[in-house]
Amino acid sequence: MHIEQTILDKVNEWLTPTFDNQTQEDIKEMMTTSPRDLEESFFKNLEFGTGGMRGIMGVGTNRINKYTLGKNTQGLSNYMIKSFPGEQLKVAIAYDCRHNSDTLAKVVADVFSANGIHVYLFSDMRPTPELSFALKYLNCHAGIVLTASHNPPEYNGYKVYWQDGGQLVPPQDKEIIEVIEALNYSEIKFEANENLIEYIDVAIDEAFAKSTVENASFNTPAAAKENLKIVYTSLHGTSIKAIPGVLAKAGYTDVNIVAEQEVPNGDFPTVKSPNPEEPEALTMALELADKIGGDIVIGTDPDSDRLGVAVRDTDGKMILLNGNQTMVIMTAFLLEQWKRAGKIDGKQFIGSTIVSTPMMLELASGYNVECKVGLTGFKWIAKFIKDFPELTFIGGGEESFGFMVGDAVRDKDAVGACLLVCEIAAQAKAAGSTLYKELLNLYVDFGFYKEHLISLTKKGISGMQEINQMMIDLRENPMSEINGQRVVCIEDYENSTSKNMFTQELESISIPKSNVLIYYLEDGSKICARPSGTEPKIKFYFSVNAPLDAVENAKEIELELDNKIKNIIAEMQLN
């Protein structure tokens, strides 16, 4: 097959003595046996997306390896030295259960230390939110976590956090990327200064657990906690290092762990995908819940920032809530607690994202707080906390099963969210209700909002081209009517414009640029198209709503909304 010269130039660079013998041998093997893999490994450089940098592990510029991560770290070191002149720089590093995470974390620590930067390195795998907490707790300048979240086993990744505990955001991320791209691989300092690498573990664990219990506990009686039967699975991930201890510390005694998924394992052997967004991932937990009569099922992804929740519906059947539903339940509970405590005075806010449920805006209005809406990715919610110091952050989330309680952690946090949702469930059960009934009551008060996500996977170079073409078609040939409802407005975040489709008037959007399109229909339906920033996917988000006059009519209204979503998907030819 023909391989472009620009790719071959990169390949030849990796065959020089800058790179170790094993790397060179692997490349030579690919050249003779799998030129297609060679092309995929070198056709571009791995890029920072919504959740940092993720990719398949292997050799090449488009893969996660010691050289691509070493170059990132060297560039970040150079940037930090320039940004904080004269200071003793400090970074914290954590890693998850994935293959090579521990060795790659040590490579990253080596490079930082070689540049005179003091490194706090966790001695074993830890949840991602604990890294965000540790960074602030230890007054570090930056932090790194080696994780690919819920991606398949062959992936790993590199997430960068800054002084405030949140992930990098523009324009700083672009400034750092420019420094990284200007580097040659030969400039990476791999020789560690072991005197600058300090291992951390128990003391930080205890501080993190104490902070979590303080932030996510809301005066639930001890008897109510003991009466809640919890089923929990870590899906072979890192949350096993934190969640059981936090629940015990908070007073929850009936916690039933899915034993087959308890041991961390980067192969994730019992699931197709270690993602609590996928109902299949919680099959074992749901079976255990039915076996023992559990009240609530909780599952977390490998790095413990996402939380899946299943509860019993009005018929007593276990159902998996989607991320929008858990976000609404948790946010409404927090708002009610703040209101009862007399702490709402108009100087508070909640956070959400442009692809999440519009019901968050209704909650904010109902409780006289602001709802700040940002781009997809939790870094934008964390950025609001930094950008609006005059406002107090109550909580917030995004549709992809992420939530954050308060600001002790500046990223989505399944540890804190797990405790919070148990508090809500325990209080509901003690009052003769259930978590699901509480959700239905919210639908009566604020409207029944139903969301759905379709994720289309398009791998490789051809897949990337196909995704690009789909976005071009939606932009340049917009639909004027969907499911009998006229399109009233199209928001284009790449062009920073909101277009009134009736008058053709344009308004500017102040949110930073991103390759996202949102269609709004006459009946309040919302359709969003967005290529993933971390996976070879294009995602379509659907939100529909209708009034609900009584809890008893919820099933009927939900069926209407489900049918509306199905019709929209069929008309857009996405099924």
C-alpha positions in Angstrom: 0.0 0.0 0.0 1.1 3.6 -0.6 2.0 5.6 2.5 2.3 9.4 2.4 5.8 10.8 2.6 4.9 12.9 5.7 4.1 9.7 7.6 7.3 8.0 6.4 9.3 11.0 7.6 7.9 10.5 11.1 8.5 6.8 10.9 12.2 7.4 9.9 12.6 9.8 12.9 11.5 7.0 15.2 14.1 4.7 13.7 17.0 6.9 15.0 19.0 6.3 18.2 16.7 8.8 20.1 14.3 5.9 20.4 15.1 2.6 22.2 15.8 -0.6 20.4 12.5 -2.2 21.2 10.6 0.7 19.7 12.6 0.5 16.6 12.1 -3.2 16.3 8.4 -2.9 16.7 8.3 -0.3 13.9 10.3 -2.5 11.6 7.9 -5.3 12.3 4.9 -3.2 11.4 6.6 -2.0 8.2 6.8 -5.6 6.9 3.7 -7.2 8.4 1.1 -4.5 8.9 1.6 -1.2 6.9 -2.0 -0.2 7.7 -1.2 -0.3 11.4 2.0 1.7 10.7 -0.1 4.4 8.9 -2.6 4.5 11.7 0.2 4.8 14.3 1.9 7.8 12.6 -0.7 9.6 10.5 -1.2 12.3 13.2 -0.1 13.4 16.6 -2.4 12.5 19.5 -4.4 15.5 20.4 -5.8 17.0 23.6 -9.6 16.6 23.6 -12.4 17.2 26.1 -10.9 14.8 28.6 -7.2 15.3 28.0 -5.2 13.0 25.7 -6.4 9.4 25.1 -5.2 6.8 22.6 -4.3 3.2 21.9 -1.1 2.1 23.5 1.7 1.3 21.1 4.6 2.9 19.2 4.1 6.0 17.1 3.0 9.6 17.3 -0.7 8.6 17.3 -0.2 6.2 20.2 0.2 6.4 24.0 3.8 5.5 24.9 6.8 6.7 26.9 7.8 9.1 24.1 4.5 10.8 23.4 3.9 11.1 27.2 7.5 12.1 27.8 7.2 14.8 25.2 4.0 16.1 26.8 5.7 16.1 30.2 8.8 17.8 29.0 6.8 20.5 27.3 4.6 21.0 30.5 7.8 21.2 32.6 9.2 23.9 30.3 5.9 25.8 30.5 5.7 25.6 34.3 9.3 26.7 34.7 8.5 29.8 32.6 5.2 30.4 34.3 6.4 30.2 37.9 9.9 31.7 37.9 11.9 31.2 41.1 9.3 28.9 42.7 9.9 25.3 43.9 7.5 23.6 41.5 5.4 20.7 42.7 3.2 18.3 40.8 0.9 15.4 41.9 0.6 12.2 39.8 -2.0 9.5 40.0 -2.9 6.5 37.8 -5.7 4.0 37.3 -5.9 0.2 36.9 -5.1 0.1 33.2 -2.2 -1.8 31.7 1.0 0.2 31.8 -0.6 3.0 33.9 1.9 2.4 36.8 5.0 2.3 34.5 3.8 5.3 32.4 3.2 7.2 35.6 6.8 6.6 36.7 8.0 7.8 33.3 6.1 11.0 33.8 7.4 11.4 37.3 11.0 10.8 36.0 10.7 13.5 33.4 9.3 16.1 35.9 12.0 15.2 38.5 14.7 15.5 35.8 13.5 19.0 35.3 13.9 19.9 39.0 10.2 19.6 39.8 9.1 18.0 43.1 6.8 15.0 42.4 4.1 13.6 44.7 3.4 10.2 43.1 0.7 7.9 44.5 2.2 4.6 45.5 -0.7 2.6 43.9 -3.7 3.3 41.7 -6.2 5.9 43.0 -9.5 7.5 41.8 -9.1 10.5 39.5 -11.0 12.8 41.9 -8.5 12.1 44.6 -5.8 13.5 42.3 -7.7 16.7 41.9 -8.1 16.9 45.7 -4.5 16.0 46.4 -3.2 18.7 44.0 -5.0 21.4 46.0 -4.3 19.8 49.4 -0.6 19.7 48.7 -0.5 23.1 47.0 0.8 21.8 43.8 1.2 23.8 40.6 -0.1 21.0 38.4 -1.3 17.4 38.4 -1.4 14.5 36.0 -3.5 11.4 36.0 -2.8 8.4 33.7 -6.2 7.1 32.7 -8.4 6.5 29.7 -11.6 6.6 31.8 -14.1 4.1 30.3 -12.4 3.5 27.0 -11.6 -0.1 25.9 -8.6 -2.0 27.5 -6.1 -1.1 24.7 -6.4 2.6 25.6 -4.6 4.8 28.1 -4.4 8.5 28.5 -3.0 11.6 30.1 -5.1 14.3 31.9 -3.5 17.6 33.0 -4.8 19.6 36.0 -3.7 23.1 37.0 -3.3 24.9 40.3 -7.1 25.2 41.0 -7.5 21.5 40.8 -9.4 21.7 37.5 -8.3 20.4 34.1 -6.5 22.6 31.6 -8.8 25.0 29.7 -8.2 27.5 26.8 -6.1 29.5 26.2 -3.6 27.8 28.5 -4.0 24.4 26.9 -3.2 25.7 23.5 -0.1 27.6 24.9 1.1 24.3 26.4 0.4 22.3 23.3 2.5 24.9 21.3 5.4 24.3 23.6 5.0 20.5 23.3 4.8 20.6 19.5 7.9 22.8 19.3 10.0 20.1 21.1 12.1 17.4 19.5 11.9 14.0 21.1 15.7 14.2 21.7 15.0 17.0 24.2 13.1 14.8 26.6 14.9 14.4 30.0 14.2 10.8 31.0 16.9 10.5 33.7 15.0 10.8 37.0 16.2 12.7 40.1 14.8 10.2 42.6 15.4 12.6 45.4 12.5 14.7 44.0 10.0 11.9 43.8 7.9 11.5 47.0 5.4 8.6 47.3 2.0 9.4 48.8 -0.9 7.2 50.0 -2.6 6.8 53.4 -2.4 10.4 54.6 -4.0 11.7 51.4 -6.6 8.9 51.4 -7.7 9.9 54.9 -7.9 13.6 54.1 -9.8 12.9 50.9 -12.3 10.6 52.7 -12.8 13.1 55.5 -13.4 15.9 53.0 -15.9 13.8 51.0 -17.9 12.8 54.1 -18.1 16.5 55.2 -19.2 17.7 51.7 -21.7 15.0 50.8 -23.4 14.3 54.1 -26.7 16.0 54.9 -27.9 15.0 58.4 -29.3 11.6 57.5 -30.2 9.7 60.7 -28.0 6.7 61.5 -31.0 4.4 61.4 -31.8 5.5 57.9 -28.3 4.9 56.7 -28.2 1.4 58.2 -31.6 0.6 56.6 -30.4 1.3 53.1 -29.3 -1.8 51.2 -26.6 -0.8 48.7 -25.2 -2.8 45.9 -21.9 -1.5 44.6 -19.5 -2.4 41.8 -16.2 -0.9 40.9 -16.2 -2.6 37.5 -12.6 -3.7 38.1 -11.6 -0.1 38.6 -10.0 2.2 41.2 -13.1 3.3 43.1 -12.6 0.2 45.3 -9.8 2.1 46.9 -12.1 4.8 48.1 -15.9 4.2 48.0 -16.3 1.3 50.5 -14.2 3.3 53.1 -16.1 6.5 52.5 -19.5 4.8 52.8 -18.3 3.1 56.0 -17.0 6.3 57.4 -20.3 8.0 56.7 -22.2 5.3 58.5 -23.6 3.1 55.7 -23.3 -0.5 57.0 -25.2 -2.6 54.4 -22.9 -2.3 51.4 -22.8 -5.3 49.2 -19.9 -5.4 46.7 -20.1 -7.4 43.5 -17.2 -9.8 44.2 -16.6 -10.8 40.6 -15.8 -7.2 39.7 -14.0 -6.1 42.9 -10.4 -6.8 42.0 -8.9 -4.1 39.7 -8.1 -5.5 36.3 -7.2 -3.5 33.1 -8.8 -6.2 31.0 -12.2 -5.6 32.5 -13.0 -9.3 32.0 -16.7 -9.4 33.0 -17.9 -6.5 30.9 -17.9 -5.5 27.2 -17.2 -1.9 28.3 -16.4 -0.7 31.8 -18.8 2.2 31.4 -21.7 2.7 33.8 -23.5 4.5 31.0 -23.9 1.1 29.3 -26.7 -0.9 31.0 -24.9 -4.2 30.3 -22.0 -3.1 32.5 -24.2 -3.2 35.6 -25.8 -6.6 34.8 -24.0 -8.4 37.7 -24.9 -5.7 40.1 -28.5 -5.7 39.1 -28.6 -9.5 39.5 -27.2 -9.2 43.0 -29.7 -6.4 43.9 -32.6 -8.7 42.9 -31.1 -11.6 44.8 -30.7 -9.7 48.1 -33.5 -7.1 47.7 -31.2 -4.1 47.3 -32.6 -0.6 47.3 -30.0 1.0 45.0 -27.2 -0.1 42.6 -24.1 2.0 42.1 -21.4 1.4 39.6 -18.3 3.5 38.7 -16.0 3.6 35.7 -12.3 2.6 35.9 -11.0 5.9 37.2 -14.0 6.6 39.4 -15.2 9.9 38.0 -18.5 8.5 36.4 -21.3 7.1 38.4 -24.1 4.8 37.2 -27.2 4.5 39.4 -30.1 2.0 39.3 -33.1 2.2 41.5 -36.5 0.5 41.9 -39.3 2.0 39.8 -43.0 2.3 40.9 -43.4 -1.4 40.1 -40.4 -2.4 42.2 -38.3 -3.2 39.2 -34.6 -2.1 39.1 -34.0 0.4 36.3 -30.9 2.3 35.3 -31.2 6.1 35.5 -29.4 8.1 32.8 -26.9 10.8 33.7 -29.4 13.6 33.2 -31.8 12.0 35.7 -29.1 11.4 38.4 -27.8 14.9 37.9 -31.3 16.4 38.3 -32.0 14.3 41.5 -28.7 15.3 43.1 -28.9 19.0 42.1 -32.5 19.3 43.3 -31.6 17.7 46.7 -28.7 20.0 47.2 -30.8 23.0 46.3 -33.5 22.0 48.8 -30.9 21.4 51.5 -29.4 24.9 50.9 -32.8 26.4 50.9 -33.8 24.8 54.2 -30.6 26.0 55.7 -31.4 29.6 54.6 -28.2 29.7 52.6 -29.6 30.8 49.2 -29.5 34.5 48.6 -29.0 34.8 44.8 -25.2 34.5 45.0 -25.0 30.8 44.3 -24.9 28.8 41.1 -25.2 25.3 39.7 -23.3 24.0 36.6 -24.2 22.1 33.5 -23.3 21.6 29.9 -24.8 22.5 26.5 -25.6 18.8 25.8 -27.2 18.1 29.2 -30.9 18.4 30.2 -32.5 21.8 30.0 -34.3 20.8 33.2 -31.2 22.2 35.1 -32.2 25.7 34.0 -35.7 25.1 35.4 -34.3 23.9 38.7 -32.1 27.0 38.9 -35.0 29.3 38.2 -37.2 27.6 40.8 -34.6 28.0 43.6 -33.4 31.5 42.6 -29.8 30.5 41.7 -27.9 30.8 38.5 -27.2 27.9 36.2 -24.0 28.4 34.3 -23.9 26.2 31.1 -20.5 25.4 29.4 -19.1 23.1 26.8 -19.0 19.4 27.1 -16.3 18.3 29.6 -16.2 18.9 33.3 -13.3 21.2 33.1 -15.7 24.0 32.0 -17.8 23.6 35.2 -14.6 23.7 37.3 -13.6 26.8 35.4 -16.8 28.6 36.4 -15.7 28.2 40.0 -12.4 29.9 39.3 -14.0 32.6 37.0 -16.8 33.6 39.4 -15.3 33.8 42.9 -18.1 36.1 44.0 -20.6 33.2 43.5 -20.7 30.0 45.6 -20.9 26.7 43.7 -23.5 24.3 45.0 -23.1 21.4 42.6 -23.4 20.4 39.0 -23.1 17.7 36.4 -23.2 16.6 32.9 -25.3 14.0 31.0 -22.3 11.6 30.8 -22.8 10.4 34.4 -20.5 13.0 36.0 -21.4 15.0 39.1 -19.5 17.3 41.5 -20.6 18.3 45.0 -19.1 21.6 46.1 -15.6 22.6 45.1 -13.2 20.5 47.2 -12.7 18.4 44.0 -12.6 20.3 40.7 -13.6 17.4 38.4 -16.5 15.0 38.2 -16.3 12.8 41.3 -18.0 9.4 41.6 -16.8 9.1 45.2 -18.6 12.2 46.5 -21.6 11.6 44.2 -21.9 8.0 45.4 -22.2 9.2 49.0 -24.7 12.0 48.0 -27.0 9.7 46.1 -27.0 7.3 49.1 -28.0 10.2 51.4 -30.9 11.0 49.1 -32.0 7.3 48.8 -31.7 6.8 52.6 -33.7 9.8 53.4 -36.4 9.0 50.8 -36.7 5.4 52.1 -37.0 6.7 55.7 -39.9 9.0 54.6 -41.7 6.1 52.9 -40.7 7.2 49.4 -38.0 6.1 46.9 -35.4 7.8 44.9 -37.5 7.1 41.7 -40.6 8.7 43.3 -38.6 11.7 44.2 -37.6 12.0 40.5 -41.2 11.8 39.4 -42.2 14.5 41.9 -39.6 16.7 40.3 -41.1 16.1 36.9 -44.5 17.2 38.3 -42.9 20.4 39.6 -40.6 21.3 36.7 -41.8 19.3 33.7 -41.0 15.8 32.5 -37.7 15.9 30.6 -36.5 12.8 28.7 -33.1 12.5 27.1 -31.4 10.0 24.9 -28.0 9.6 23.4 -26.8 7.9 20.2 -23.1 7.3 19.7 -21.9 6.3 16.2 -18.4 4.8 16.1 -16.3 5.6 13.0 -12.8 4.3 13.4 -9.5 5.3 11.6 -8.8 7.8 8.9 -12.0 7.0 6.9 -14.1 7.2 10.0 -12.7 10.7 10.8 -13.6 11.8 7.3 -17.1 10.4 7.6 -17.7 12.2 10.9 -16.4 15.5 9.4 -18.8 15.1 6.4 -21.8 14.5 8.7 -21.1 17.8 10.5 -20.6 19.6 7.2 -24.0 18.3 6.0 -25.8 19.4 9.1 -24.2 22.9 8.9 -24.5 23.6 5.2 -27.8 21.8 4.5 -29.7 22.2 7.8 -33.1 20.5 8.3 -36.0 22.9 8.5 -38.5 20.5 10.0 -38.1 17.4 12.2 -40.9 15.1 13.2 -43.5 17.7 12.1 -41.9 20.4 14.2 -40.2 23.4 12.6 -36.6 24.1 13.5 -36.7 27.5 15.2 -33.0 28.0 16.0 -29.6 26.5 15.3 -26.7 27.2 17.5 -23.3 26.6 15.9 -20.6 26.7 18.5 -17.8 26.4 15.9 -18.9 29.7 14.4 -20.1 31.2 17.7 -23.5 32.0 16.2 -27.2 31.4 17.0 -29.4 31.6 14.0 -33.2 32.3 14.1 -34.5 30.1 11.3 -37.6 32.2 10.8 -36.0 35.7 10.6 -32.4 34.4 9.6 -31.1 36.8 12.2 -27.7 35.9 13.8 -26.7 36.4 17.4 -23.3 35.7 18.9 -22.6 32.9 21.4 -20.1 33.8 24.2 -19.2 30.2 25.0 -15.8 29.2 23.6 -15.7 27.7 20.1 -16.3 23.9 19.7 -17.5 21.7 16.9 -21.0 21.4 18.2 -24.4 22.0 16.5 -27.7 22.3 18.4 -31.1 22.3 16.7 -34.1 23.7 18.7 -37.6 22.7 17.6 -41.0 24.5 18.1 -42.1 22.1 20.8 -39.0 22.6 23.0 -37.2 19.6 21.7 -33.4 19.9 21.4 -31.1 17.9 19.2 -27.3 18.2 19.5 -24.6 16.8 17.2 -21.0 16.6 18.5 -17.9 14.6 17.5 -16.3 13.1 20.5 -13.0 14.7 21.7 -11.5 11.5 23.0 -13.0 8.6 20.9 -13.6 8.0 17.2 -17.3 8.7 17.6 -20.0 11.2 16.7 -22.7 11.7 19.3 -26.3 12.8 18.9 -28.1 14.1 22.1 -31.9 14.3 22.2 -34.0 16.1 24.7 -37.8 16.3 24.7 -40.3 17.4 27.4 -43.9 17.6 28.3 -45.9 18.7 31.4 -46.8 16.1 34.0 -49.8 16.8 36.1 -49.6 13.8 38.5 -47.1 11.0 39.3 -49.7 8.5 38.3 -49.6 9.6 34.7 -45.8 9.4 34.4 -45.8 6.1 32.4 -48.1 7.5 29.8 -46.2 10.7 29.4 -42.8 8.8 29.3 -44.2 6.6 26.5 -45.2 9.7 24.5 -41.7 11.2 24.9 -40.0 7.9 24.0 -42.0 7.7 20.8 -41.1 11.3 20.0 -37.4 10.6 20.3 -37.8 7.4 18.2 -39.5 9.5 15.5 -36.8 12.2 15.5 -34.1 9.5 15.2 -35.9 7.8 12.3 -36.5 11.1 10.4 -32.8 12.0 10.8 -31.9 8.5 9.5 -29.7 7.7 12.5 -31.0 4.3 13.3 
